[in-house]
Amino acid sequence: MTWVCPYCQGRRPVPPPATAGQAVCPYCRRPVMMPQVEGQKSPNRGEESVSLPTGIPNDDPFWELRNRITRSKRRTAWYWWIGAFVGLACLGAVIAGIWWVENAQQGGANLTKVSPPAPEKRPPPPLRWSPHQVFVARTLEQARQAVVKIEIPLEAGTAVETGTGFFIGDRGWIATNNHLVQNMNSRAYVRSADGQTYRIAGVVIQAPEMDLAILQLAERPAKTTVLDLSYDGTPALGTEVYAIGHPYNVDFSLSRGVVSRVLTTAELIQNFPDHIVAKIHSPPNMVWIQHDAKISPGNSGGPLLDGAGRVLGVNTFVHRLAQYGFASHIRYLRELMARAKDAPVRPLPEPRAPSLENVSPEQIVDLTQIDPLWNAATAMGWNPQTPDQYRQISELARIANIVKYLQVRGQIPEGVPPEIIDRAATQLESRFMSLDPGVLSVAVTEKLNSFAVQSLNQVQSGIVCVGVVASPVQGTAVLVAVGERPRHLLLRLRPDPPPLQISQRVFVAGLILPQVAEIRLGNQNAAEQVPVILAMFVIPLEKQSTAGDTTAAPAP
């Protein structure tokens, strides 16, 4: 049995027995009259019923309004509870998502959040400013900034031998060829593309068998551009390559070509047993990149690059007839850098008198050609009319200088009887000394000099010309002027040079060396770049008369 509150319509069971009287509704807390339920029957239904509450006025005008408000508050309270539950659930989902993402970024396998250790409290490090900035070249223009010109004063400062190098790493190192380092002295320096000069502290490491060396600067530039040495592949046939260097002192010049072949030392020696790589004892499996980018004396030690500025190899030598350049693969320079990691720097030696020890002309010659070539030269009166005729004369000069050089140095090639070299050298010297100055007229001299000037870019070739002494002999070097528009040549003489005076005419039979010298005459500030000639045969001539005829005169 239940009763219904007339105010809030709340229902409550009425346990028997119950007595009528006033009570309080447990829902709305209003006073109500409880009916008497004991023994009463409904006259219509015959069942127990509850009488309506009595004793409380039912005519309150706000009764319905208060009842609705009460029901509304009950519903609102439920809504608040439900809303709070949903909000807490959403907040928990967001926190769980953030926690999951953080754990996934740290590896995902271990989902346990580990708090980082508290940072150690240490004083801040002192502020240090380094003036040296290092950048890696990524273009050919930037690669040009990484190339330097190596200049070595020779012969009491009257000439400068030049070569090429390039910056590597971040320690102020410069890579170049070993044959260039062999001639260095403490007065050597490098010149960068922006015109700045830097002293050389010494040699870090040398690898004669690969013709590679690394130098250390005494002071480093504030901003250094280095080259990318990471290439480790094999360039394909036809790959476009670039060489940067100073050919005949045309400074910081770029030339372009293609890879024509990639071969090893063993393959080079197989075709050319007397090749330079055999003389420096290069490893048989050492890789060389053959290319046709134009390189000349002054390019030695420079980089061979691809279009992105990466170094493929180090230019080392050139085939004098085919005009192909050869570069050692860059991997050998990387190996040398690894070996030189903690190597001490060896200071450069003091300047010394020039010698022939570092000259490396071809040592294998056909001595049977001496007589035919001499006869051909005398038959044409030393007056060549075609390039082929001049080639015969220049080939005679090449063989003569090599033979005399071997005699002077005293190092005869293995398997060659020393008496044969001595006999050939003595015979050639006797023939050149007996040369009749009368055959060297003005017309003959002009013809010889014209062909000689055209052949100056053919390294290791012979040269025959008539020049005028332009400077006093300094040690074993002298400067001569050749041609009407004088072209200067620096002659490296034998240890017992002939007595020469300024303005004296001389006949020269020599060998073109790969070095190029820089000279300054008198008080001139401008420098002139001149080829270097190994001249074992320099014959003083008399001074020329106005008529062009010549008469013999004793050497002063």
Secondary structure as UniProt FT lines:
FT   STRAND          2..4
FT   TURN            6..8
FT   STRAND          11..13
FT   STRAND          21..24
FT   TURN            26..28
FT   STRAND          31..34
FT   TURN            38..39
FT   TURN            43..45
FT   TURN            61..62
FT   HELIX           63..105
FT   TURN            106..107
FT   STRAND          133..136
FT   HELIX           140..146
FT   STRAND          147..154
FT   HELIX           155..157
FT   STRAND          159..168
FT   TURN            169..172
FT   STRAND          173..176
FT   HELIX           178..181
FT   TURN            182..183
FT   TURN            186..187
FT   STRAND          189..192
FT   TURN            193..194
FT   STRAND          197..207
FT   HELIX           208..210
FT   STRAND          212..217
FT   STRAND          223..226
FT   TURN            237..238
FT   STRAND          240..245
FT   HELIX           247..249
FT   TURN            251..252
FT   STRAND          253..264
FT   HELIX           265..271
FT   TURN            273..274
FT   HELIX           276..279
FT   TURN            280..281
FT   TURN            284..285
FT   STRAND          287..291
FT   TURN            297..298
FT   TURN            300..301
FT   STRAND          303..305
FT   TURN            307..308
FT   STRAND          310..318
FT   TURN            320..322
FT   STRAND          325..329
FT   HELIX           330..339
FT   TURN            340..342
FT   TURN            357..358
FT   HELIX           367..369
FT   HELIX           370..379
FT   TURN            380..382
FT   HELIX           387..409
FT   TURN            414..415
FT   HELIX           418..433
FT   HELIX           437..439
FT   HELIX           442..454
FT   TURN            455..457
FT   TURN            459..460
FT   STRAND          462..469
FT   TURN            475..476
FT   STRAND          477..482
FT   TURN            483..486
FT   STRAND          487..492
FT   TURN            502..503
FT   STRAND          505..519
FT   TURN            522..523
FT   STRAND          528..540
FT   TURN            546..547
//
